[in-house]
Amino acid sequence: MKLSYNRTKIVATMGPASTNKDVLLSMINAGVNVCRLNFSHGRPEDHQKTIDTIREINEQYKVNVGILADLQGPKIRIGLVKDGGIHLVNGTHINITTHECIGDDNRIYITYETFPQDVRADEIILLDDGKIQMRVISTNRKDTVVCEVVHGGILTSRKGVNLPNTKVSIPSLTEEDLVNLEFALQNDVEWIGLSFVRNAEDIVDLKRIIARNNKSARVIAKIEKPEAIENIDAIIAATDGVMVARGDLGVEMPLEEVPLLQKMIVRKCRASSKPVIVATQMLESMITTPRPTRAEVNDVANSVLDGADAVMLSGETSVGEFPVIVIETMAKIVKNVEELGYPFNTTIEHIDSSPANYLSDALCGSAVYLAEHTNAVGIISMTVSGYTAFEISSHRPKAATYIFTSNKNLLNALSLVWGVRAFYYDKLESTDQSISDVNEILKAENLIEVGDVVINTASVPITKQGKTNMLKVSVVE
């Protein structure tokens, strides 16, 4: 199996179009690094079958494809409406109620029980990804909110609701999320996506549950609300990774602000050595056509140039007609940008490290600096926690990054991290012997060859598996 290895990773959402083993195998061969399970859709048995297929491919073909379990979060929706939908006319009034009913021209049901208590007059309500806009006229603070239709249209059942001005009181983890989280943890997925994050406490609560279950899953904070932007520094500090979820973010906030917000979030994540995914509508037209638009190609390319760890596909691979072609297309765009225009080794200001990590951070930065100035072909590191891999990757070195670890759970998790290729290694004889061993493994894989300059990092003594404190520059023999 000859895999495509770009530095910027590709996340593909699983669905009916992509869960067949042969199709998924072709997608992985074309460049998929992480498979996303979207718990907003699908039954548990469907997700279980997909997980089993991914793990089977990993075992059979000796690859490290990661799994991201994306929880739905407190997604607010309207209920069922009458056949044919409701025609909402500009300037008319309509009641939104928390009493379940079939919606008609006078009232519609909302799944958000405390909606009448949380909204205020003049706040904006957006329905169906912002296609329909309403303004709150009044609330009885019990069960009914009177709204004026600002921008109307045909409203059909189960459409999403966005409240850009409202402080929502729904917990970040719903009862359904907790059930899906238990399922994901039982299956030892590597990453958990938390939707509609508002503050760092949302992340802490999720991590507490993961720890209570003695699991090692890492958390991806999905940034899609104005409150998350206000608390972005604290969220990045608390989480293990971030997703710029441009779909809901572009509804909850002015669309024209999203491009610069994306760049800001990517920059802050790199400074904190946290992987960051850019998501939503990247190659949307390829759901139904085998070629992307020029604007979509530019969007993917700019996300790569921004320095994102990964770019993500949603409907394109879950329900689209061309799941393999879309991966091939995205991989080509990424490869072209990285070969011809990517700003490797760009200087970033790291957020102040704790004293405990200061020396390791300095050493990782020095490894990247030396790799650049010696034209090294690779930075080869050993880690148990993964810290060194995240830190080296954040500098975006031109040299390849090869990570060796005895932590099997880490192998697939690193599939999300920019530029990192991970290998299993569990011998602990001595630092010199380990360096010799890992270099020989890479020679056998034809990734380095005699005469190449490489940078090795490790901990001394290696048996303690402490923080990285040793750096060696050598010529491969």
Buried (B, 14 or more C-beta within 10 A) or exposed (E): EEBBBBBBBBBBBBBEBBBEBEBBBBBBBBBBBBBBBBBEBBEEEBBBBBBEBBBEBBEEEEBBBBBBBBBBBBBBBBBBBEEEBBEBEEEEEBBBBBEEEEBEEEBBBBBBEEBBBBBEEEBBBBBBEBBBBBEBBBBEEEBBBBBBBBEBBEBBBEBBBBBBEBEBEBEBBBEBBEEBBEBBBEBBBBBBBBBBBBBBBBBEEBBEBBEEEEBBBBBBBBBBBBBBBEBBEBBBEBBBBBBBBBBBBBBBBEEEBBBEBBBBBBBBBBBBBBBBBBBBBBBBBBBEBEEBEEEBBEBBBBBBBBBBBBBBBBBBBBBBEBBBBBBBBBBBBBBBBBEEEBEBBEEBEBEEBEEEBEEBBEBBBEBBBBBBEBEBBBBBBBBEEBBBBBBBBBBBBBBBBBBBBBBEBBBBBBBBBBBBBBBBBEEBEBBEEBBBBBBEBBBEEEBBEEEBBBBBBBBEEBEEBEBBEBBBBBEBE
